[in-house]
Every structure is written in C-alpha cells, then in structure tokens.
Amino acid sequence: MASLNAIAKKLVASGKGILAADESEGTIAKRFALIGLPVTLETRRDYREMLFRSTEAMTDYISGVILTEETLEQKAKDGTPFRELFNATDVIPGIKVDRGALPMPGSKDEKITEGLDGLRQRLAHYAKLGAGFAKWRGVIAITSYAPSRNGIRANAHALARYAMYCQEAGIVPVVEPEVLADGEPGDHSIQRCEDVTGETLEAVFKELRLAGVDLSGMLLKPNMVTPGLRSRDRVSTEEVAQRTVETLRRFVPAAVPGIAFLSGGQSDEEATAHLSAMNQLGGLPWALTFSYGRALQTSALVTWNGEDQNVKAAQKAFTHRAKMNALAALGQYKPELDLAA
Ligand code: 13P
C-alpha cells in the first residue's frame, strides 16, 4: 500500500490538481437549477459520467476526484463502475466523509460540521472500495458576530479528529477549513478575511499537532484571502496572491506536502489567475494547486445543459478549464489563453 506521503504528493503532482465533485444532493440541486434540470439519481450520474469520461482532462490535468458515497459505489450508464474509469486514467478516488455543517449550539451565525460518529467504520469501508483520500469541510462565517474563538476551536478540533481517523485507515485527509466569502459587504474586507483565515489556520494546526496527525501525510484545502463576494473593494490579482501566500507562510508548516485551494464562488478566470499568481511568486515550501468544484465545472455544466448531444462540447469546456488550472499550478496561466478559447 502506498504511504500517506506518497498519495498526498501524487495528488499535488506538478501540473495536476483535484476535481471536487462531491456536491451533496442539496448542493447539486442548486447547481442543476442553473440549467433548470431536475435532480435524480440518473441526472447526477449522467452529469458526473460526462466529467469522468473526459479522458484528456482526467489523464493529463486531474490527479484525484472527490466523490460522494453515492458516486464512489456508482456505475456508469453502461454498467462500468466509475472506479474502473479512474483506474484507467490513473486518477485517485477520494471521498467526502463529513455529514454537513449544522448550526452550532450556543452560538450566533456559526456552524459545526458533524460526522465523527461511526467514522472509523465508514473509513474502513471506503478504503476497501479504493478511496485514497478523504475530505472534511469546516465552515467559518464572517459576520458582525462571527467567528468566535469557540467556533473556530470546535471546527479545528473536529478536523483534527477526522484527520486522525483517516490516517489510521491509510487514507490521506484533506483538511478543509473554509472561511466563507459571503459576509455582508461592511464586515468582509480583504483585511478581515486575512485575519480570520490566519486565526483559523493557527487553530487548525494547533489541533492537528495535539491530535498527533502526521503533517507529511495530509493536504490542506483552504480559501484564498479575498474580499467578500459582495464587497465593493477591488483588489488586484497580485494582492490576493501575496496576502494568501503570506498568511499560509505564517501558519502552515513546511512538512505539509501540498495546499489545494477551494474556489469559493470566485469566477472561473479569477480562481485560475489567483492560483497562477501565487505560483509565480516562487520559493514556496509546499505545492500549490486546485481542488475546485464550481470553478472547474460551471462552464461544462452550462454547456451540457442536461442533453446527450452536448456531452462532447461539455467535455471540451471541462478539459479547457482543467488545462487552464493545470497551467496555473505551474504559474504559467495567461488570461489571453482564455480569450483565445
Ligand atoms: P468550490 O470550489 O465550488 O468552492 O468547491 C470546493 C469544495 O470542495 C468545497 O467544499
């Protein structure tokens, strides 16, 4: 069996990144609403099959895919298990194991992620099915009340417990503390995002160390440091890159092999340009790549539109986006490449 460090390094191999396709039923319903498509077992399968059969993207630019439990066990329309498609393109299947974020007791505006009960048994099952890595997302909201120190601490603690269970099962934990980008404009400047992201990462690594997590056998999946999505502040690509990398340098130990960002509601091009600008800074102790959901999928979803006849065009759109992000992981993306597409 490959070591945790070997799996983690393969996931952040040069010029590759992760496709997050682990939308819960509620989240995929929001995405399908964009194209007015009803959510059924079949529509979810057909949509994801379109992505997973994008052979060029999956072979050249994608190292791993985060799945839901449903997809990990699912078969393509012709009966081929999805897992066989991943084997054929040397993509590592991963699994989202948290059970979602629920309102935190005794707290205003905050959530705590659930799913630790029974996790050891579930992970043993996922390992048998071939999952090489897992994901757990804790969410930290920015409001006039939040986050509180207790909210950050509780989420950091849950992430550390989850990470230990994963490593015990031989599965690489992707640790995702997401500072949400949807705060009220007055609450959510880039400075506030930087402060909250720093405080969160500090708490997360404190808990990971306390729990005894092997930092060389995990990946971090953070937000970038940006103004809130509704903020009127306009900041340059370089400022986002610099502030994000400075914050990570302050709080993320060099023993962590890689950092794979979430896109968090950024436009496709922004998410790509920010990642590329960070990699252009050079001299980084960890690999920096993508683990995007929306910023990898939206153009493909809209092109597909729920119709078989659009599968090829949708795969082309997905492959283009994956390629742009793969270039960004090398610091080689240029906006002109998107204009030319
Ligand atoms: P987005 O890139 O759409 O933010 O999703 C990534 C993810 O996995 C969130 O948990």
Boltz pocket constraint, residues with backbone or C-beta under 6 A from the ligand:
constraints:
  - pocket:
      binder: B
      contacts: [[A, 20], [A, 137], [A, 176], [A, 261], [A, 262], [A, 263], [A, 264], [A, 265], [A, 291], [A, 292], [A, 293], [A, 294], [A, 295]]
      max_distance: 6.0
